[in-house]
Amino acid sequence: VVLCDRRGGPVLHVLDPDSMRAQDTMDLPEADEGCGTPYVLDDQDRAVVATSERKVLVVTTADGEGEPDLTIQSSYDLSGQVPEDDCVVALLPDWTGRLWWASAAGRVGFVDPGTGRATSLELGEEVANGFAAGQDGSVYLVSVEALYRLGADRAGRPEVRWRTEYDRGTRQ
């Protein structure tokens, strides 16, 4: 499963592993300039994609017989969490199934697939990197200022568990 950029916008493909020919294709909304289209494969071989429409799509990659088939299984609206002038730049499922996302302007949150509810918090720092997930349910994110360990609080909202600044160095 690959995501390719083309003039008309990003395209998701299921490729034949021998011939590298597309077995199925899905066009996605054109990406915002400078944002790209973050995507990952989850533990069920579904493509999880953030679109320029501020949605997270969960796309199955095979039908019931295992044949290549790209079908949107779930769609989660982040427009209430991500402002119109911002975009999602990182995306990752954690070990508990939450779909974590981060925006370029420093909003971080997750979607609970069980309820479809999206929630977020403002870091106030630009994000240009992806996530890493720990088996304990924590996720780790690097902003332009600091490294974060994030998790869900008892009420099911994202929280900063710790933050440590790093030396960004100087440019010459």
N, C-alpha and C positions, 0 to 999 in steps of 0.2 A: 504494500500500500504506500503510495507516494503522493506528495502534494507538489504540483508544478505551477510556476507562474507563467502566464502568457499575456499577451496584450489585452485580451478580453476579460482578464481576471484569473484568479487561481482555479485550478482544476485538480480534483482528487481522482486518482486512478488505482485500480487493482490491476497489477501487472502479472503476466505469466512469468514464473521464475526462470524458465528456460529460454523463451523467445524475447522476453522483456516487452512484449506487445500488450497494450491495454486490453483487459478483459471486460472492464466496465469503467465508466467515467461519470463524474458528477461535477458540473460547473458550480462554482461558489461565487458569492458577490465580490465585486472588484475590491481589492484591499485599499485602505487609506494609505496615502503616501507616507512612508517612513514607519509604517506599523507592521506590515506583513500579515501573514495569516498563520498564527501559531496553531500547531496540532500535535497530538500524541496518539499512540495506540494504547488502549487500556488492556487490562488483564483478560478481556474477552475478545481481543482482536478487533475491537470497534475503533474507528477513527473519532477522536474527540477534537473538534475544530472550533476556534473562535472566529467569527465573521466580522466584517466591517459594519454590519447592522447591529452590533453589540449583542450578538446571540452566541450561545454555545450549542453546537450541534453534536449529537452522538449518532454516528453513522455506522450501521452494520456493514460488514464487508463481504458477507456470504449469505446465501439463502439457506433454507432448511436442509437442502441436499449437499451443502458445502460448495455450491457453484458461486463464482464471483458475482456479487450483487451489492451495489451501494444504495442503501435505503436509510433515510433519516428515521431513527428510532425515537429520539427525544430532541426537543428544542427548548432551551432555557433562555429567557429574555433578561439581559443585564442592563437594559436602558434605564431602569430605576437606580442602578448602582454606578454605572459608568457614564459620565457626562458626554454630551454629543460631540464636544471638541476633544475628546480623549479616545483612546483605543486600547484594546487588550493586546499585550505584548508577550504574555507568558501564560501557560496553561498546564495543569498536571493533576491527575487523580491521586489522592493520597491512599494509604493502606486501608482506610475505613470506607472508601468509596466517594468521599467528597470530591468535587471538581473545583480545585483551586485555580484562581486566575489573578493576574496583576495587570494594571494599566500603566501606560507610559508616564502618566502624571503622578503615580504613587498610590492609587487605590488598590487594595488587596482584599480578596474575599473568596467565598466559595459558594457553590450550589450544592444543596443536599438533594441528590437524585430521588430519594424516597419521598420528599415533599415538594420538590421543584422550587423551593424557596432559596433565593439568593440573598446574601448578606455581605457587608463589606466594612472596612475601616480605612481611614486615610492615614498614610504614612507621612505624607508631605515631602517626599523625596522621589525624584525621577527613578524609574525602573527600566533597565534595558537588558536584563538577564532573565534566565529561566529559573525554575524551582528545582529543588531536590526534596524527596520525601523520605521520612524515617518510618520504620515499622511501628513506632509508638503513636502514630497519628500526627506527628509534627511535620511541618514543612519548613524549608530553609530558602531564603531569598536574599539576593544581594541587590541593594539599591546603589545609587552613585555615592552614597555617604556611609552605609553601614551594612553589616550582615545581620539578618533577622532569623530568629526561630519563632514560628507562628503555630498556633493551634486553635482549637475551638474551646470556648469557655463552657461552663455548665449550662448556660442558656442557649448554646448552639450558635454563638457568634464568634467571628474570628478575633483573636487577641494576640498581642505581642507577648511572647514568653520571655524573650531576652533580645537585646540589641547591643551590638558592639561596633563602634566606629572603626574605620581602618584608615591608614594613611594612603591617600590617593596619589601621592607623589606630586612632582611638578613637571610641567612640559617645558622643553627648551626650544 
